[in-house]
Amino acid sequence: MKFINIGFGNMVAAERIVTIVSPDSAPVKRLVQDAKDSGRVIDVSCGRRTRAVIITDSEHVILSAIQSETIANRLDNTDVEDEIEE
């Protein structure tokens, strides 16, 4: 199982990630609010501005202060490492 650093020492299992999106659009803001209302939000931004919203296969919504592109690059680098090991 591979883990991706999503900021401030927090990790998420790479295979559990469904999507990584920017929090700026109205539909994503509604999705985050709905998740907050139902208790499915995990906020790992440490009080900073949310720059990425990670949706998992268990329908949890993770808020991170790291940009979505940075997290995606970390995820891609993990995939490359897997191919080298095989």
Summary of the structure (lengths in Angstrom):
residues: 86
radius of gyration: 13.0
end to end distance: 14.2
largest distance: 42.7
contacts: 237
relative contact order: 0.23
helix: 40%
strand: 30%
